[in-house]
Amino acid sequence: MKSLQIILLTYNEEVNIARTLDDITSYGFENIVVYDSGSTDKTLEIIKNYNVKVIQHTYIDHCSTYNKITINLDYDYYIILDSDTYLSAELVSYIENIMKYGSKYDVFKAKVDIYIEGIKLKYGSLYPDKPFLFKSGKEYFIKSGHGEELRTKNVDTLPGRLNHDDRKEYSDVLMKQLKYIDRAYKIYLNPSKDQQSPMKDKIRFSSGLWIFITGTYIFFIKKAFLSGRVGGLYIVNRLIVELLYYRKGLLEKLKNK
C-alpha cells in the first residue's frame, strides 16, 4: 500500500474549512495537514476540533507552494486541495486503487463541479480540469502569468469529480480577485523571461472584446442558461471579473496620460 498525505491550503477559510475536513475524514483519511498562510479569522480555531497538523508558512504563490510539497519524499503521494474543494465518493475509489496498486502516472487531474451557495452548476462552468494528486519527489509546476501550469505531460485524468463550493462573502471573493488582477497586470506590464502574460490576459487588459466573448461562450456554448438562476448568477460573476480586468487596463492608461 502506497503512503498518502492530504494537504489543505488555507487563508481565512472559516466558512469552508469544517465542511472540507468533514468530507475528507468521512472517507477514513487520517494523515491530513493544513498549510495556513496566516489566517486572521476563526479558521485555526475550527481546525482545533480535528486531528490534523497545522503548518504555518509564508505564501508566495501556488506554484512555489505546490512544488515545496511535492518535492518531498516523506510520502509516496500527496493530495493538495484548496479548502473550498472536496472529493466525490467516485474519486475516492480511484484514489484508493492508486494507493493499492500504484500507477505509471506522476500527476492526476479531475474535472471540477462548481457549487454556488451549495447548489450545483450543471452547465456553463469554465473551470478547467484540476491537478490534485501527485507522486512525490518532483517539482511539477512552472509559473505562467499570475498562475501556474504543469511542466509534465505524464498526467492522467480520473473519472471522479472534485467539488468546488466556496461560501465566502462575495466582497471577500472580489478582494481576492482584485489582488490576482493587480498581480496579473504587473506581469503584463513588465514581463520577464520566466513569467509572461498569456494572450487572454493581454486581451482582457486592452479590449472590452473579451467581456463579450466570455458572456457569449458561457451562455450559448457552455449552455449556462440550462442551469437556471444558478447559471445566471455564474454568468454575472464571470462578467464582473472580466469587467474588472478591463477596468484595470483603462485605469492604468488614464494614470499614465
NUVORO-595322 format. One record per residue (C-alpha): y, z, x; residue in three letters; residue number from 1. Coordinates in nm, 3 decimals, always signed. Layout:
+---------+---------+---------+-----+-----+
:      py :      pz :      px :   r :   k :
+---------+---------+---------+-----+-----+
:       Y :       Z :       X : ALA : NUM :
...
+---------+---------+---------+-----+-----+
END
This chain:
+---------+---------+---------+-----+-----+
:      py :      pz :      px :   r :   k :
+---------+---------+---------+-----+-----+
:  +0.000 :  +0.000 :  +0.000 : MET :   1 :
:  +0.342 :  -0.100 :  +0.133 : LYS :   2 :
:  +0.617 :  +0.161 :  +0.155 : SER :   3 :
:  +0.933 :  +0.121 :  -0.053 : LEU :   4 :
:  +1.274 :  +0.283 :  -0.070 : GLN :   5 :
:  +1.521 :  +0.219 :  -0.352 : ILE :   6 :
:  +1.891 :  +0.222 :  -0.264 : ILE :   7 :
:  +2.163 :  +0.263 :  -0.527 : LEU :   8 :
:  +2.519 :  +0.174 :  -0.427 : LEU :   9 :
:  +2.780 :  +0.391 :  -0.595 : THR :  10 :
:  +3.154 :  +0.435 :  -0.617 : TYR :  11 :
:  +3.290 :  +0.616 :  -0.924 : ASN :  12 :
:  +2.993 :  +0.530 :  -1.144 : GLU :  13 :
:  +2.981 :  +0.836 :  -1.368 : GLU :  14 :
:  +2.933 :  +0.624 :  -1.682 : VAL :  15 :
:  +2.643 :  +0.425 :  -1.534 : ASN :  16 :
:  +2.451 :  +0.629 :  -1.278 : ILE :  17 :
:  +2.247 :  +0.852 :  -1.513 : ALA :  18 :
:  +2.123 :  +0.554 :  -1.714 : ARG :  19 :
:  +2.016 :  +0.371 :  -1.399 : THR :  20 :
:  +1.844 :  +0.676 :  -1.246 : LEU :  21 :
:  +1.667 :  +0.750 :  -1.574 : ASP :  22 :
:  +1.536 :  +0.393 :  -1.578 : ASP :  23 :
:  +1.414 :  +0.394 :  -1.217 : ILE :  24 :
:  +1.246 :  +0.734 :  -1.236 : THR :  25 :
:  +1.077 :  +0.640 :  -1.566 : SER :  26 :
:  +0.864 :  +0.391 :  -1.369 : TYR :  27 :
:  +0.747 :  +0.659 :  -1.129 : GLY :  28 :
:  +0.964 :  +0.558 :  -0.832 : PHE :  29 :
:  +1.040 :  +0.864 :  -0.623 : GLU :  30 :
:  +1.191 :  +0.751 :  -0.292 : ASN :  31 :
:  +1.547 :  +0.693 :  -0.413 : ILE :  32 :
:  +1.862 :  +0.713 :  -0.201 : VAL :  33 :
:  +2.220 :  +0.688 :  -0.326 : VAL :  34 :
:  +2.467 :  +0.526 :  -0.087 : TYR :  35 :
:  +2.801 :  +0.661 :  -0.207 : ASP :  36 :
:  +3.136 :  +0.527 :  -0.090 : SER :  37 :
:  +3.345 :  +0.836 :  -0.158 : GLY :  38 :
:  +3.327 :  +0.876 :  -0.536 : SER :  39 :
:  +3.603 :  +1.095 :  -0.680 : THR :  40 :
:  +3.473 :  +1.116 :  -1.038 : ASP :  41 :
:  +3.160 :  +1.300 :  -1.162 : LYS :  42 :
:  +2.910 :  +1.061 :  -1.000 : THR :  43 :
:  +2.790 :  +1.307 :  -0.734 : LEU :  44 :
:  +2.777 :  +1.594 :  -0.985 : GLU :  45 :
:  +2.550 :  +1.388 :  -1.212 : ILE :  46 :
:  +2.325 :  +1.288 :  -0.922 : ILE :  47 :
:  +2.251 :  +1.656 :  -0.852 : LYS :  48 :
:  +2.034 :  +1.653 :  -1.166 : ASN :  49 :
:  +1.792 :  +1.413 :  -0.998 : TYR :  50 :
:  +1.561 :  +1.443 :  -0.700 : ASN :  51 :
:  +1.741 :  +1.184 :  -0.489 : VAL :  52 :
:  +1.900 :  +1.181 :  -0.146 : LYS :  53 :
:  +2.273 :  +1.108 :  -0.111 : VAL :  54 :
:  +2.422 :  +0.936 :  +0.193 : ILE :  55 :
:  +2.799 :  +0.912 :  +0.224 : GLN :  56 :
:  +2.918 :  +0.602 :  +0.403 : HIS :  57 :
:  +3.238 :  +0.409 :  +0.456 : THR :  58 :
:  +3.232 :  +0.090 :  +0.253 : TYR :  59 :
:  +3.338 :  -0.225 :  +0.436 : ILE :  60 :
:  +3.177 :  -0.495 :  +0.225 : ASP :  61 :
:  +2.844 :  -0.569 :  +0.056 : HIS :  62 :
:  +2.735 :  -0.790 :  +0.344 : CYS :  63 :
:  +2.765 :  -0.510 :  +0.601 : SER :  64 :
:  +2.608 :  -0.252 :  +0.368 : THR :  65 :
:  +2.306 :  -0.467 :  +0.285 : TYR :  66 :
:  +2.244 :  -0.559 :  +0.649 : ASN :  67 :
:  +2.275 :  -0.197 :  +0.762 : LYS :  68 :
:  +1.999 :  -0.104 :  +0.518 : ILE :  69 :
:  +1.757 :  -0.393 :  +0.558 : THR :  70 :
:  +1.757 :  -0.394 :  +0.940 : ILE :  71 :
:  +1.585 :  -0.053 :  +0.935 : ASN :  72 :
:  +1.209 :  -0.035 :  +0.986 : LEU :  73 :
:  +1.163 :  +0.307 :  +0.823 : ASP :  74 :
:  +1.003 :  +0.139 :  +0.518 : TYR :  75 :
:  +0.827 :  -0.192 :  +0.457 : ASP :  76 :
:  +1.059 :  -0.293 :  +0.173 : TYR :  77 :
:  +1.396 :  -0.196 :  +0.030 : TYR :  78 :
:  +1.527 :  -0.246 :  -0.323 : ILE :  79 :
:  +1.908 :  -0.247 :  -0.328 : ILE :  80 :
:  +2.084 :  -0.219 :  -0.663 : LEU :  81 :
:  +2.437 :  -0.160 :  -0.786 : ASP :  82 :
:  +2.438 :  +0.149 :  -1.006 : SER :  83 :
:  +2.514 :  -0.054 :  -1.320 : ASP :  84 :
:  +2.195 :  -0.257 :  -1.274 : THR :  85 :
:  +1.841 :  -0.155 :  -1.364 : TYR :  86 :
:  +1.491 :  -0.302 :  -1.366 : LEU :  87 :
:  +1.295 :  -0.457 :  -1.652 : SER :  88 :
:  +0.933 :  -0.349 :  -1.705 : ALA :  89 :
:  +0.814 :  -0.701 :  -1.626 : GLU :  90 :
:  +0.999 :  -0.699 :  -1.296 : LEU :  91 :
:  +0.850 :  -0.361 :  -1.201 : VAL :  92 :
:  +0.498 :  -0.501 :  -1.246 : SER :  93 :
:  +0.573 :  -0.778 :  -0.994 : TYR :  94 :
:  +0.726 :  -0.528 :  -0.752 : ILE :  95 :
:  +0.411 :  -0.314 :  -0.773 : GLU :  96 :
:  +0.199 :  -0.619 :  -0.700 : ASN :  97 :
:  +0.404 :  -0.698 :  -0.388 : ILE :  98 :
:  +0.372 :  -0.337 :  -0.271 : MET :  99 :
:  -0.004 :  -0.360 :  -0.316 : LYS : 100 :
:  -0.072 :  -0.697 :  -0.156 : TYR : 101 :
:  +0.240 :  -0.780 :  +0.044 : GLY : 102 :
:  +0.398 :  -1.125 :  +0.050 : SER : 103 :
:  +0.489 :  -1.411 :  +0.281 : LYS : 104 :
:  +0.847 :  -1.400 :  +0.149 : TYR : 105 :
:  +1.125 :  -1.190 :  +0.302 : ASP : 106 :
:  +1.361 :  -1.171 :  +0.005 : VAL : 107 :
:  +1.307 :  -1.164 :  -0.370 : PHE : 108 :
:  +1.557 :  -1.260 :  -0.637 : LYS : 109 :
:  +1.557 :  -1.213 :  -1.012 : ALA : 110 :
:  +1.757 :  -1.354 :  -1.300 : LYS : 111 :
:  +2.013 :  -1.117 :  -1.446 : VAL : 112 :
:  +2.060 :  -1.033 :  -1.812 : ASP : 113 :
:  +2.416 :  -0.929 :  -1.894 : ILE : 114 :
:  +2.489 :  -0.649 :  -2.141 : TYR : 115 :
:  +2.832 :  -0.584 :  -2.287 : ILE : 116 :
:  +2.870 :  -0.234 :  -2.432 : GLU : 117 :
:  +2.490 :  -0.216 :  -2.442 : GLY : 118 :
:  +2.449 :  -0.545 :  -2.631 : ILE : 119 :
:  +2.263 :  -0.826 :  -2.457 : LYS : 120 :
:  +2.444 :  -1.155 :  -2.394 : LEU : 121 :
:  +2.178 :  -1.406 :  -2.498 : LYS : 122 :
:  +2.370 :  -1.720 :  -2.398 : TYR : 123 :
:  +2.663 :  -1.802 :  -2.173 : GLY : 124 :
:  +2.609 :  -1.595 :  -1.859 : SER : 125 :
:  +2.741 :  -1.727 :  -1.529 : LEU : 126 :
:  +2.564 :  -1.454 :  -1.330 : TYR : 127 :
:  +2.355 :  -1.610 :  -1.051 : PRO : 128 :
:  +2.003 :  -1.500 :  -0.957 : ASP : 129 :
:  +2.044 :  -1.178 :  -0.760 : LYS : 130 :
:  +1.860 :  -1.085 :  -0.437 : PRO : 131 :
:  +1.739 :  -0.726 :  -0.475 : PHE : 132 :
:  +1.409 :  -0.674 :  -0.286 : LEU : 133 :
:  +1.400 :  -0.715 :  +0.091 : PHE : 134 :
:  +1.135 :  -0.693 :  +0.360 : LYS : 135 :
:  +1.261 :  -0.460 :  +0.632 : SER : 136 :
:  +1.360 :  -0.544 :  +0.988 : GLY : 137 :
:  +1.615 :  -0.821 :  +0.939 : LYS : 138 :
:  +1.979 :  -0.879 :  +0.852 : GLU : 139 :
:  +1.976 :  -1.121 :  +0.561 : TYR : 140 :
:  +2.342 :  -1.177 :  +0.473 : PHE : 141 :
:  +2.643 :  -1.353 :  +0.619 : ILE : 142 :
:  +2.998 :  -1.331 :  +0.491 : LYS : 143 :
:  +3.110 :  -1.606 :  +0.253 : SER : 144 :
:  +3.466 :  -1.592 :  +0.128 : GLY : 145 :
:  +3.521 :  -1.238 :  -0.005 : HIS : 146 :
:  +3.150 :  -1.207 :  -0.079 : GLY : 147 :
:  +2.821 :  -1.278 :  +0.097 : GLU : 148 :
:  +2.536 :  -1.526 :  +0.097 : GLU : 149 :
:  +2.178 :  -1.524 :  +0.215 : LEU : 150 :
:  +2.112 :  -1.658 :  +0.564 : ARG : 151 :
:  +1.738 :  -1.708 :  +0.500 : THR : 152 :
:  +1.554 :  -1.958 :  +0.281 : LYS : 153 :
:  +1.233 :  -1.757 :  +0.279 : ASN : 154 :
:  +1.310 :  -1.640 :  -0.073 : VAL : 155 :
:  +1.108 :  -1.614 :  -0.393 : ASP : 156 :
:  +1.242 :  -1.573 :  -0.747 : THR : 157 :
:  +1.039 :  -1.329 :  -0.954 : LEU : 158 :
:  +0.980 :  -1.389 :  -1.327 : PRO : 159 :
:  +1.111 :  -1.048 :  -1.439 : GLY : 160 :
:  +1.474 :  -0.961 :  -1.509 : ARG : 161 :
:  +1.744 :  -0.735 :  -1.374 : LEU : 162 :
:  +1.967 :  -0.583 :  -1.642 : ASN : 163 :
:  +2.339 :  -0.557 :  -1.567 : HIS : 164 :
:  +2.511 :  -0.311 :  -1.801 : ASP : 165 :
:  +2.849 :  -0.184 :  -1.679 : ASP : 166 :
:  +3.003 :  +0.063 :  -1.927 : ARG : 167 :
:  +3.319 :  +0.141 :  -1.728 : LYS : 168 :
:  +3.659 :  +0.117 :  -1.897 : GLU : 169 :
:  +3.794 :  -0.236 :  -1.883 : TYR : 170 :
:  +4.105 :  -0.114 :  -1.700 : SER : 171 :
:  +3.879 :  +0.010 :  -1.417 : ASP : 172 :
:  +3.693 :  -0.321 :  -1.411 : VAL : 173 :
:  +4.024 :  -0.508 :  -1.385 : LEU : 174 :
:  +4.145 :  -0.287 :  -1.097 : MET : 175 :
:  +3.825 :  -0.364 :  -0.908 : LYS : 176 :
:  +3.863 :  -0.734 :  -0.983 : GLN : 177 :
:  +4.222 :  -0.735 :  -0.858 : LEU : 178 :
:  +4.104 :  -0.590 :  -0.526 : LYS : 179 :
:  +3.848 :  -0.871 :  -0.497 : TYR : 180 :
:  +4.116 :  -1.127 :  -0.572 : ILE : 181 :
:  +4.355 :  -0.982 :  -0.311 : ASP : 182 :
:  +4.074 :  -0.992 :  -0.054 : ARG : 183 :
:  +3.985 :  -1.348 :  -0.151 : ALA : 184 :
:  +4.348 :  -1.459 :  -0.121 : TYR : 185 :
:  +4.380 :  -1.319 :  +0.230 : LYS : 186 :
:  +4.078 :  -1.524 :  +0.334 : ILE : 187 :
:  +4.216 :  -1.831 :  +0.151 : TYR : 188 :
:  +4.549 :  -1.792 :  +0.332 : LEU : 189 :
:  +4.406 :  -1.709 :  +0.677 : ASN : 190 :
:  +4.052 :  -1.845 :  +0.708 : PRO : 191 :
:  +3.855 :  -1.773 :  +1.024 : SER : 192 :
:  +3.560 :  -1.940 :  +1.189 : LYS : 193 :
:  +3.324 :  -1.684 :  +1.036 : ASP : 194 :
:  +3.489 :  -1.647 :  +0.698 : GLN : 195 :
:  +3.636 :  -1.926 :  +0.487 : GLN : 196 :
:  +3.720 :  -1.964 :  +0.120 : SER : 197 :
:  +3.469 :  -2.152 :  -0.095 : PRO : 198 :
:  +3.606 :  -2.461 :  -0.268 : MET : 199 :
:  +3.600 :  -2.278 :  -0.601 : LYS : 200 :
:  +3.850 :  -2.018 :  -0.476 : ASP : 201 :
:  +4.077 :  -2.287 :  -0.334 : LYS : 202 :
:  +4.096 :  -2.446 :  -0.680 : ILE : 203 :
:  +4.137 :  -2.108 :  -0.853 : ARG : 204 :
:  +4.445 :  -2.017 :  -0.650 : PHE : 205 :
:  +4.610 :  -2.359 :  -0.657 : SER : 206 :
:  +4.540 :  -2.501 :  -1.003 : SER : 207 :
:  +4.500 :  -2.387 :  -1.361 : GLY : 208 :
:  +4.230 :  -2.650 :  -1.399 : LEU : 209 :
:  +3.956 :  -2.401 :  -1.314 : TRP : 210 :
:  +4.050 :  -2.191 :  -1.618 : ILE : 211 :
:  +3.983 :  -2.488 :  -1.846 : PHE : 212 :
:  +3.664 :  -2.581 :  -1.661 : ILE : 213 :
:  +3.529 :  -2.225 :  -1.685 : THR : 214 :
:  +3.601 :  -2.187 :  -2.055 : GLY : 215 :
:  +3.454 :  -2.526 :  -2.141 : THR : 216 :
:  +3.144 :  -2.469 :  -1.929 : TYR : 217 :
:  +3.067 :  -2.125 :  -2.073 : ILE : 218 :
:  +3.131 :  -2.226 :  -2.434 : PHE : 219 :
:  +2.968 :  -2.568 :  -2.451 : PHE : 220 :
:  +2.725 :  -2.599 :  -2.158 : ILE : 221 :
:  +2.606 :  -2.237 :  -2.140 : LYS : 222 :
:  +2.633 :  -2.210 :  -2.523 : LYS : 223 :
:  +2.810 :  -1.875 :  -2.533 : ALA : 224 :
:  +2.909 :  -1.947 :  -2.894 : PHE : 225 :
:  +2.546 :  -1.877 :  -2.989 : LEU : 226 :
:  +2.592 :  -1.517 :  -2.874 : SER : 227 :
:  +2.847 :  -1.443 :  -3.146 : GLY : 228 :
:  +3.111 :  -1.178 :  -3.082 : ARG : 229 :
:  +2.946 :  -1.069 :  -2.756 : VAL : 230 :
:  +2.969 :  -1.429 :  -2.635 : GLY : 231 :
:  +3.333 :  -1.446 :  -2.743 : GLY : 232 :
:  +3.414 :  -1.127 :  -2.553 : LEU : 233 :
:  +3.234 :  -1.255 :  -2.244 : TYR : 234 :
:  +3.439 :  -1.578 :  -2.253 : ILE : 235 :
:  +3.764 :  -1.382 :  -2.287 : VAL : 236 :
:  +3.668 :  -1.155 :  -1.994 : ASN : 237 :
:  +3.582 :  -1.452 :  -1.774 : ARG : 238 :
:  +3.902 :  -1.637 :  -1.861 : LEU : 239 :
:  +4.109 :  -1.327 :  -1.780 : ILE : 240 :
:  +3.950 :  -1.324 :  -1.433 : VAL : 241 :
:  +4.034 :  -1.692 :  -1.380 : GLU : 242 :
:  +4.389 :  -1.635 :  -1.504 : LEU : 243 :
:  +4.429 :  -1.352 :  -1.253 : LEU : 244 :
:  +4.317 :  -1.581 :  -0.970 : TYR : 245 :
:  +4.569 :  -1.847 :  -1.075 : TYR : 246 :
:  +4.838 :  -1.583 :  -1.127 : ARG : 247 :
:  +4.785 :  -1.458 :  -0.770 : LYS : 248 :
:  +4.835 :  -1.809 :  -0.634 : GLY : 249 :
:  +5.153 :  -1.862 :  -0.837 : LEU : 250 :
:  +5.290 :  -1.520 :  -0.746 : LEU : 251 :
:  +5.245 :  -1.574 :  -0.372 : GLU : 252 :
:  +5.410 :  -1.916 :  -0.394 : LYS : 253 :
:  +5.713 :  -1.758 :  -0.565 : LEU : 254 :
:  +5.733 :  -1.486 :  -0.299 : LYS : 255 :
:  +5.731 :  -1.741 :  -0.020 : ASN : 256 :
:  +6.005 :  -1.966 :  -0.161 : LYS : 257 :
+---------+---------+---------+-----+-----+
END
